[in-house]
Every structure is written in C-alpha cells, then in structure tokens.
C-alpha cells in the first residue's frame, strides 16, 4: 500500500509541477506574443480554467506529501519529505498572498474593463510565478530524492 501512495504522490505532484512549468515557460510566452487583445483574453481564460482546478491540486499535493511523510517517518528520507511538504506549503502561501489576488482580477478583465496597468500586473504575476515554479521544482526534487 505504501508503494501505491508513493507512486500516486509522485505522479500528482509531478504533473502539477509540469503544468506550472509549462504555464511559466511555454503558455505565458505564447499568450504574450499574440496580437492585440488576444493575449490578455487568453490570460483571463487560463486564469479562470486553471484557477478552478489548482487550489484542489495544490492542497491535494500537500496532503499527499504530508501523509507520505507520516507513513515513512522512521524511514530514510523522511526529512526530505518533510522539507518537500514545507516547500509545498510555501507555494500555497505564495499563491494565496501573491498570485491569487492578481489572478482574481485578471480573470474578470476584458479589453473594455481592464485597468491601464494590466500589463504590469500580469508581469508581476509572471515574476512571482517563476519563483513559485522554482519552489515547486525544489519540492518535487526532494520528493523524488526521498523515494529513490
């Protein structure tokens, strides 16, 4: 049963990290390169779509790593699992405090109602997202190292 928990946790966290990585390094660049209002509309749609799923994914990943750390408390690598969990917790806090406020505004914007500084706000979101991706990659690396 522990093997199943390890595999499920690795897949859930790994796919989440992959999605966030692709948002930062692929999708954002594609959307930013679109002409006129298309990029902003794409950002808004992505915010609505991923914004509906990611809270469950982030919390679920944190819970899975926490359960795994508790289950493997006396095994080699449990310290790495606790650190991975702490980094996932940090990513949740970053999301709530830094990224969600911008995303909450962005997902309602249209070319008619967006603020004048909308590009600066999206750039700020992008910078914080890069930091969050680095935290997530570190957490995933520790998770895999703990299970190796």
Number of C-alpha atoms within 10 A of each C-alpha: 5 10 9 9 15 18 11 14 24 19 13 17 24 20 14 19 22 15 16 22 19 14 20 18 13 12 17 18 13 12 18 18 11 13 9 10 12 14 17 23 19 18 20 19 16 19 20 16 12 13 15 11 10 16 14 11 15 20 15 15 23 22 16 20 28 19 17 20 23 14 13 18 14 10 12 12 18 19 17 19 27 21 17 27 25 17 22 27 20 16 23 18 13 17 21 12 11 16 20 15 12 17 21 14 15 24 19 14 18 13 11 6 8 14 13 8 9 15 13 10 16 19 14 14 19 17 14 16 21 16 14 26 22 17 21 25 22 16 28 25 14 21 28 17 12 19 17 8
